Amino acid sequence: MIAQTPEERYQYQARLKAERDQRWNLKMATEQGREEGERKGLARHIRMMQGVLKLPQTSQEELTAMELSSLSKLCDDLEGKLPPASA
């Protein structure tokens, strides 16, 4: 690293921090978007199975507010109630 004045060093460090913060924010937004998409997909699948089984349908909003693990469990439970597919 070339000798820098304290001000130049401060600006360099601030720029590095801003770049790291931006990468972190992008990573978190991507993960949140992926999770939200998975949650919405499971919610649609659950509502479809509830319709096939003639069960009361849980609202999309209520389902998407649930944790992914709870949605997966509910989805598995409903899939277990579906009649076997005929060949």
N, CA, C and O of each residue as an XYZ file, in Angstrom:
348
protein
N       0.844     -1.168      0.000
C       0.000      0.000      0.000
C       0.895      1.238      0.000
O       1.836      1.333      0.788
N       0.605      2.150     -0.857
C       1.375      3.384     -0.962
C       1.082      4.242      0.266
O      -0.037      4.246      0.781
N       2.096      4.967      0.727
C       1.897      5.840      1.874
C       0.763      6.808      1.590
O       0.719      7.452      0.542
N      -0.141      6.895      2.536
C      -1.307      7.752      2.358
C      -1.427      8.713      3.534
O      -0.942      8.461      4.637
N      -2.078      9.796      3.252
C      -2.388     10.719      4.342
C      -3.520     10.087      5.150
O      -4.217      9.204      4.650
N      -3.703     10.522      6.366
C      -4.810      9.989      7.174
C      -6.172     10.156      6.469
O      -7.023      9.271      6.552
N      -6.370     11.257      5.797
C      -7.641     11.493      5.095
C      -7.832     10.496      3.951
O      -8.927      9.965      3.768
N      -6.778     10.244      3.189
C      -6.880      9.281      2.083
C      -7.137      7.865      2.614
O      -7.919      7.105      2.043
N      -6.469      7.534      3.704
C      -6.671      6.220      4.322
C      -8.114      6.086      4.807
O      -8.733      5.037      4.629
N      -8.642      7.129      5.411
C     -10.030      7.123      5.885
C     -10.992      6.932      4.717
O     -11.930      6.139      4.812
N     -10.772      7.643      3.626
C     -11.641      7.515      2.454
C     -11.563      6.105      1.866
O     -12.579      5.537      1.465
N     -10.370      5.554      1.819
C     -10.184      4.197      1.297
C     -10.947      3.192      2.164
O     -11.676      2.343      1.651
N     -10.771      3.298      3.472
C     -11.465      2.384      4.392
C     -12.982      2.548      4.292
O     -13.712      1.558      4.338
N     -13.456      3.766      4.159
C     -14.894      4.014      4.032
C     -15.429      3.400      2.741
O     -16.531      2.851      2.721
N     -14.659      3.491      1.679
C     -15.066      2.908      0.390
C     -15.136      1.378      0.500
O     -16.079      0.759      0.007
N     -14.149      0.784      1.137
C     -14.156     -0.671      1.339
C     -15.367     -1.108      2.160
O     -16.020     -2.100      1.837
N     -15.658     -0.365      3.217
C     -16.804     -0.696      4.064
C     -18.101     -0.574      3.271
O     -18.976     -1.431      3.394
N     -18.238      0.456      2.475
C     -19.444      0.642      1.674
C     -19.623     -0.503      0.677
O     -20.742     -0.966      0.454
N     -18.523     -0.958      0.079
C     -18.594     -2.081     -0.864
C     -19.008     -3.360     -0.151
O     -19.842     -4.109     -0.658
N     -18.430     -3.618      1.026
C     -18.804     -4.812      1.798
C     -20.269     -4.745      2.209
O     -20.992     -5.736      2.111
N     -20.702     -3.579      2.668
C     -22.098     -3.408      3.075
C     -23.047     -3.644      1.891
O     -24.094     -4.272      2.047
N     -22.680     -3.146      0.729
C     -23.519     -3.315     -0.449
C     -23.607     -4.787     -0.845
O     -24.688     -5.268     -1.183
N     -22.488     -5.505     -0.809
C     -22.509     -6.945     -1.122
C     -23.378     -7.704     -0.120
O     -24.149     -8.582     -0.506
N     -23.255     -7.369      1.155
C     -24.038     -8.028      2.204
C     -25.528     -7.757      1.997
O     -26.343     -8.675      2.087
N     -25.885     -6.507      1.723
C     -27.290     -6.163      1.507
C     -27.863     -6.903      0.306
O     -29.003     -7.367      0.354
N     -27.099     -7.017     -0.758
C     -27.552     -7.742     -1.945
C     -27.741     -9.223     -1.630
O     -28.723     -9.831     -2.057
N     -26.809     -9.797     -0.888
C     -26.916    -11.204     -0.510
C     -28.170    -11.435      0.325
O     -28.907    -12.390      0.080
N     -28.417    -10.583      1.297
C     -29.589    -10.738      2.166
C     -30.887    -10.556      1.373
O     -31.845    -11.300      1.586
N     -30.931     -9.599      0.483
C     -32.127     -9.376     -0.332
C     -32.394    -10.580     -1.223
O     -33.546    -10.970     -1.412
N     -31.344    -11.168     -1.770
C     -31.494    -12.355     -2.611
C     -32.045    -13.517     -1.800
O     -32.958    -14.208     -2.250
N     -31.503    -13.737     -0.617
C     -31.976    -14.825      0.241
C     -33.430    -14.606      0.648
O     -34.223    -15.547      0.652
N     -33.784    -13.365      0.992
C     -35.155    -13.072      1.382
C     -36.106    -13.280      0.211
O     -37.206    -13.803      0.391
N     -35.698    -12.879     -0.971
C     -36.532    -13.066     -2.156
C     -36.738    -14.534     -2.471
O     -37.840    -14.953     -2.824
N     -35.687    -15.309     -2.344
C     -35.770    -16.750     -2.586
C     -36.722    -17.396     -1.580
O     -37.558    -18.218     -1.954
N     -36.597    -17.027     -0.314
C     -37.459    -17.585      0.730
C     -38.911    -17.180      0.502
O     -39.819    -17.995      0.662
N     -39.128    -15.935      0.131
C     -40.492    -15.468     -0.125
C     -41.108    -16.229     -1.301
O     -42.283    -16.594     -1.255
N     -40.331    -16.467     -2.343
C     -40.823    -17.221     -3.488
C     -41.162    -18.652     -3.108
O     -42.180    -19.189     -3.545
N     -40.317    -19.270     -2.300
C     -40.580    -20.636     -1.851
C     -41.841    -20.681     -0.989
O     -42.655    -21.596     -1.112
N     -41.991    -19.696     -0.126
C     -43.167    -19.616      0.746
C     -44.438    -19.468     -0.091
O     -45.436    -20.137      0.179
N     -44.411    -18.600     -1.106
C     -45.588    -18.401     -1.953
C     -45.919    -19.656     -2.749
O     -47.091    -19.992     -2.915
N     -44.899    -20.350     -3.242
C     -45.123    -21.581     -3.988
C     -45.759    -22.658     -3.121
O     -46.694    -23.331     -3.555
N     -45.261    -22.827     -1.900
C     -45.846    -23.798     -0.980
C     -47.277    -23.415     -0.633
O     -48.147    -24.281     -0.536
N     -47.526    -22.122     -0.446
C     -48.879    -21.662     -0.109
C     -49.852    -21.998     -1.237
O     -50.963    -22.460     -0.977
N     -49.445    -21.771     -2.485
C     -50.318    -22.112     -3.625
C     -50.583    -23.611     -3.671
O     -51.708    -24.047     -3.917
N     -49.541    -24.390     -3.432
C     -49.676    -25.850     -3.463
C     -50.630    -26.317     -2.359
O     -51.473    -27.184     -2.586
N     -50.491    -25.745     -1.184
C     -51.356    -26.102     -0.047
C     -52.803    -25.760     -0.373
O     -53.698    -26.573     -0.143
N     -53.041    -24.569     -0.903
C     -54.412    -24.161     -1.233
C     -55.004    -25.076     -2.308
O     -56.192    -25.394     -2.260
N     -54.200    -25.496     -3.260
C     -54.675    -26.397     -4.297
C     -55.069    -27.737     -3.681
O     -56.123    -28.283     -4.005
N     -54.227    -28.268     -2.797
C     -54.545    -29.549     -2.159
C     -55.763    -29.426     -1.256
O     -56.572    -30.351     -1.195
N     -55.915    -28.313     -0.554
C     -57.097    -28.106      0.275
C     -58.351    -28.127     -0.600
O     -59.379    -28.673     -0.199
N     -58.269    -27.538     -1.786
C     -59.398    -27.555     -2.705
C     -59.717    -28.956     -3.184
O     -60.885    -29.343     -3.216
N     -58.700    -29.729     -3.559
C     -58.886    -31.106     -4.020
C     -59.507    -31.951     -2.916
O     -60.374    -32.784     -3.181
N     -59.063    -31.739     -1.677
C     -59.570    -32.512     -0.543
C     -60.874    -31.937      0.024
O     -61.419    -32.454      1.000
N     -61.364    -30.861     -0.602
C     -62.593    -30.184     -0.168
C     -62.512    -29.743      1.301
O     -63.464    -29.885      2.069
N     -61.359    -29.212      1.654
C     -61.133    -28.650      2.987
C     -61.251    -27.138      2.896
O     -61.065    -26.568      1.821
N     -61.560    -26.477      4.013
C     -61.567    -25.008      3.983
C     -60.185    -24.498      3.585
O     -59.168    -24.995      4.070
N     -60.157    -23.505      2.700
C     -58.876    -22.984      2.238
C     -58.365    -21.895      3.167
O     -59.074    -20.945      3.497
N     -57.132    -22.059      3.572
C     -56.449    -21.051      4.370
C     -56.083    -19.902      3.437
O     -55.684    -20.131      2.295
N     -56.215    -18.678      3.913
C     -55.916    -17.527      3.055
C     -54.441    -17.508      2.669
O     -53.574    -17.955      3.420
N     -54.185    -16.982      1.484
C     -52.809    -16.849      0.981
C     -51.971    -16.030      1.962
O     -50.813    -16.359      2.217
N     -52.551    -14.974      2.507
C     -51.826    -14.102      3.434
C     -51.433    -14.856      4.707
O     -50.317    -14.713      5.207
N     -52.366    -15.660      5.221
C     -52.079    -16.415      6.438
C     -50.973    -17.439      6.183
O     -50.079    -17.626      7.009
N     -51.049    -18.089      5.037
C     -50.033    -19.097      4.713
C     -48.660    -18.462      4.513
O     -47.665    -18.973      5.026
N     -48.593    -17.362      3.779
C     -47.287    -16.756      3.512
C     -46.674    -16.117      4.753
O     -45.487    -15.792      4.765
N     -47.483    -15.936      5.798
C     -46.944    -15.405      7.051
C     -46.313    -16.509      7.906
O     -45.618    -16.225      8.882
N     -46.560    -17.769      7.533
C     -46.036    -18.897      8.307
C     -44.560    -19.142      8.002
O     -44.045    -18.725      6.964
N     -43.894    -19.826      8.927
C     -42.509    -20.226      8.727
C     -42.447    -21.309      7.656
O     -43.392    -22.080      7.488
N     -41.333    -21.363      6.935
C     -41.173    -22.380      5.896
C     -41.323    -23.795      6.444
O     -41.922    -24.651      5.793
N     -40.791    -24.045      7.619
C     -40.879    -25.391      8.198
C     -42.329    -25.776      8.460
O     -42.709    -26.927      8.245
N     -43.142    -24.833      8.919
C     -44.564    -25.101      9.165
C     -45.299    -25.345      7.856
O     -46.152    -26.229      7.774
N     -44.972    -24.567      6.835
C     -45.601    -24.762      5.526
C     -45.238    -26.134      4.956
O     -46.096    -26.826      4.409
N     -43.993    -26.522      5.081
C     -43.559    -27.822      4.575
C     -44.278    -28.959      5.285
O     -44.691    -29.930      4.652
N     -44.428    -28.838      6.597
C     -45.122    -29.869      7.370
C     -46.582    -29.949      6.948
O     -47.108    -31.045      6.749
N     -47.243    -28.804      6.808
C     -48.638    -28.784      6.384
C     -48.782    -29.391      4.995
O     -49.715    -30.152      4.738
N     -47.871    -29.057      4.112
C     -47.878    -29.590      2.754
C     -47.726    -31.112      2.786
O     -48.454    -31.818      2.088
N     -46.799    -31.619      3.579
C     -46.593    -33.060      3.702
C     -47.833    -33.743      4.262
O     -48.230    -34.806      3.783
N     -48.450    -33.128      5.287
C     -49.661    -33.691      5.885
C     -50.782    -33.788      4.857
O     -51.463    -34.810      4.773
N     -50.973    -32.736      4.080
C     -52.028    -32.742      3.065
C     -51.734    -33.746      1.957
O     -52.642    -34.429      1.483
N     -50.478    -33.841      1.544
C     -50.116    -34.816      0.510
C     -50.400    -36.231      0.983
O     -50.762    -37.090      0.179
N     -50.241    -36.485      2.273
C     -50.536    -37.805      2.836
C     -52.019    -38.137      2.786
O     -52.390    -39.311      2.794
N     -52.871    -37.123      2.733
C     -54.326    -37.332      2.687
C     -54.860    -37.498      1.271
O     -56.005    -37.909      1.083
N     -54.035    -37.181      0.274
C     -54.494    -37.301     -1.117
C     -54.646    -38.766     -1.481
O     -53.852    -39.603     -1.051
N     -55.669    -39.079     -2.278
C     -55.810    -40.467     -2.732
C     -54.672    -40.829     -3.662
O     -54.122    -39.955     -4.332
N     -54.307    -42.098     -3.717
C     -53.217    -42.501     -4.609
C     -53.601    -42.242     -6.068
O     -54.766    -42.366     -6.447
N     -52.624    -41.889     -6.860
C     -52.863    -41.635     -8.282
C     -53.157    -42.958     -8.971
O     -52.496    -43.966     -8.720
N     -54.156    -42.939     -9.841
C     -54.475    -44.170    -10.580
C     -53.597    -44.269    -11.811
O     -53.269    -43.263    -12.438
N     -53.226    -45.470    -12.143
C     -52.304    -45.674    -13.270
C     -53.009    -45.662    -14.598
O     -52.370    -45.820    -15.637
